[in-house]
Amino acid sequence: MSTGGDVLDKTPERHLREPWDELRLPEGRAFSYQRAGATFGIWVFIASEVLFFGALFLLYTAMRLEHAADFAVAARETNIVYGTLNTALLLTSGLFAATASQASEQEGCRRLTLGCLTATVLLGLAFMVVKGLEYREDIERHLVPGADFALKAPATQLFFGFYWLSTAIHAIHLSIGIGLVVRLIWKEWRAPGFLFENPQVEVAMLYWGFVDMIWIVLYPMLYLGGRGG
């Protein structure tokens, strides 16, 4: 079947990569050695990332227990409007990412898959723009730890040290996610049918979901502390 001169090869075999040489398991279940390996691989990677971020969150918890009052003062200086807007952007992008993953497994859903992947990228880019605006505001308000730091309590610099470190690492992970999704879109435009039943879509969307989950933890830690009651 061709569309606009492009041949739509939707056979799952076209996605085989070394060392995989067959698709179906011996029992005939409708998933491949390759898909099982790819999915297992991304979960192992995510588990290693959880260990990394877990250590970061444990450090924050220890510092907050030691300097609860100063951390509450510092958290009130973060821009909750930007933080909430970015939370909404990422949660919405996660919805589009999940839809894209499901649509890529269905016949006749090429446009839906591409549309959802494009929306995922645009929302991710919007997050980065909002974060850039927030960073600019933080710099203008002298909320970067150092000699000119705006807050007097010493431990407030610890909070903002964590703020800059954790959000920068998250932004790097999100940038990688955006790159992965852009690559899928580009591959599909070059070879229509590339996304159909391709385990690369599921792997990329699982990674995107992980990045979303990290932000969901960072949001209350950085923006909601000290604002209750």
C-alpha positions in Angstrom: 0.0 0.0 0.0 1.4 3.4 -0.9 0.6 6.9 0.2 2.0 9.9 -1.7 4.7 7.7 -3.3 5.8 6.2 0.0 5.5 2.4 0.6 3.9 1.7 4.0 5.7 -1.4 5.2 3.7 -2.3 8.3 5.2 -5.8 8.8 6.6 -6.0 12.3 9.7 -7.9 10.9 11.0 -4.6 9.5 11.9 -3.5 13.0 14.2 -6.4 13.8 17.6 -5.5 15.0 20.6 -7.6 15.9 20.9 -9.9 17.8 17.2 -10.7 17.3 16.3 -12.9 14.3 12.7 -13.8 15.0 9.6 -12.1 16.5 7.4 -14.6 18.2 8.1 -16.5 21.4 7.8 -20.3 21.2 4.3 -20.2 22.6 3.1 -17.9 19.8 2.2 -15.0 22.0 2.0 -11.7 20.1 5.1 -10.1 21.3 8.7 -10.5 20.4 12.0 -11.4 22.0 13.1 -8.0 20.8 10.2 -6.2 22.4 10.6 -8.1 25.7 14.3 -7.3 25.7 13.8 -3.6 24.9 11.1 -3.3 27.6 13.2 -5.1 30.2 16.2 -2.9 29.3 14.3 0.4 29.8 12.9 -0.8 33.1 16.5 -1.7 34.3 17.6 1.8 33.2 14.7 3.4 34.9 15.5 1.4 38.1 19.1 2.8 38.0 17.7 6.3 37.6 15.4 5.8 40.5 18.4 4.9 42.6 20.1 8.1 41.6 17.1 10.3 42.2 16.3 8.4 45.3 19.7 9.4 46.8 19.0 13.0 45.8 15.6 13.0 47.5 17.1 11.4 50.6 19.7 14.2 50.8 16.9 16.7 50.5 14.9 15.0 53.3 17.9 14.9 55.6 18.6 18.6 55.0 14.9 19.6 55.4 14.7 17.7 58.7 17.7 19.5 60.0 16.6 23.0 58.7 12.8 22.8 58.5 12.1 26.5 59.2 14.8 27.8 56.8 13.6 25.4 54.1 10.0 26.6 54.5 11.2 30.2 54.1 13.1 29.3 51.0 10.3 27.3 49.4 8.0 30.3 49.7 10.3 32.2 47.4 9.8 29.7 44.5 7.3 30.8 41.8 4.4 28.5 42.4 2.6 29.8 39.2 5.5 28.7 37.0 5.8 25.4 38.9 2.1 24.6 38.7 2.0 25.5 35.0 4.9 23.2 34.3 3.3 20.4 36.2 0.1 20.8 34.1 2.3 20.8 30.9 4.1 17.6 31.8 1.0 15.7 33.0 -0.7 16.6 29.7 2.4 15.6 27.7 2.3 12.2 29.5 -1.3 11.7 28.4 -0.3 12.3 24.8 2.7 10.0 25.2 0.6 7.2 26.5 -1.9 7.7 23.7 0.9 7.6 21.1 2.2 4.4 22.5 -1.2 2.7 22.3 -2.0 4.2 18.9 1.3 2.9 17.4 0.0 -0.7 18.0 -3.3 -0.1 16.0 -3.8 -0.3 12.3 -4.8 3.0 10.6 -3.6 5.2 13.5 -0.5 6.7 11.9 -1.9 10.2 12.0 -3.0 9.9 15.6 0.4 8.5 16.6 2.3 11.3 14.9 -0.1 13.9 16.3 0.3 12.7 19.8 4.1 12.5 19.5 4.2 16.0 18.1 2.0 17.3 21.0 4.3 15.5 23.4 7.3 17.3 22.0 5.6 20.7 21.9 4.5 20.4 25.5 8.0 19.3 26.5 9.4 22.4 24.8 6.8 24.6 26.5 8.0 23.2 29.8 11.5 24.2 28.9 10.5 27.7 28.0 8.6 28.2 31.2 11.5 26.8 33.2 13.8 29.3 31.4 11.6 32.2 32.3 11.6 30.9 35.9 15.3 30.6 36.0 15.7 34.2 34.6 13.4 35.5 37.4 15.4 33.5 40.0 18.6 35.1 38.8 17.1 38.6 38.8 16.0 38.0 42.4 19.4 36.8 43.4 18.2 33.3 44.4 21.4 31.6 43.1 23.5 30.4 46.0 26.6 32.6 46.4 27.9 35.9 47.8 24.9 37.9 46.6 22.2 35.5 47.7 19.0 37.4 48.6 17.9 35.4 51.7 19.6 35.8 55.1 19.1 32.4 56.7 22.2 30.3 55.9 20.2 27.0 55.2 18.1 28.7 52.6 21.1 28.4 50.3 21.0 24.7 50.8 17.4 24.6 49.6 18.2 26.6 46.5 21.3 24.6 45.9 19.1 21.5 45.7 16.5 23.5 43.6 19.1 24.4 41.0 20.7 20.9 41.0 17.5 18.9 40.8 15.7 21.0 38.2 18.8 21.2 36.0 19.2 17.4 36.1 15.5 17.0 35.4 15.8 19.4 32.4 18.6 17.4 31.0 16.5 14.2 31.2 13.6 16.0 29.6 15.8 17.3 26.8 16.9 13.7 26.1 13.2 12.6 26.1 12.4 15.4 23.6 15.3 14.2 21.4 14.0 10.6 21.5 10.5 11.6 20.4 11.7 13.9 17.7 13.8 11.0 16.3 10.7 8.8 16.2 8.7 11.5 14.3 11.6 12.0 11.9 12.0 8.3 11.3 8.2 8.0 10.6 8.3 10.8 8.0 11.3 9.2 6.3 9.8 5.7 6.3 6.0 5.7 6.7 5.1 2.7 8.8 8.2 2.8 11.0 6.2 3.4 14.2 3.7 0.6 13.6 4.3 -2.1 16.3 7.7 -0.7 16.9 9.1 -1.4 20.5 11.1 1.9 20.2 7.8 3.8 20.7 7.0 2.0 24.0 10.6 2.4 25.2 10.6 6.1 24.5 7.2 6.7 26.1 8.2 4.7 29.2 11.2 7.0 29.5 9.0 10.1 29.1 6.6 8.8 31.8 9.6 8.4 34.1 10.6 12.0 33.6 7.0 13.0 34.4 7.1 11.1 37.6 10.3 12.7 38.8 8.7 16.1 38.3 5.6 15.1 40.2 8.0 14.4 43.2 9.9 17.6 42.7 6.9 19.8 42.5 5.7 19.5 46.1 9.3 19.4 47.4 10.2 22.7 45.8 7.0 24.7 45.5 4.5 23.6 48.2 6.7 23.5 51.3 6.0 26.3 53.7 2.8 27.3 51.9 0.3 25.2 53.9 -1.9 26.6 56.6 
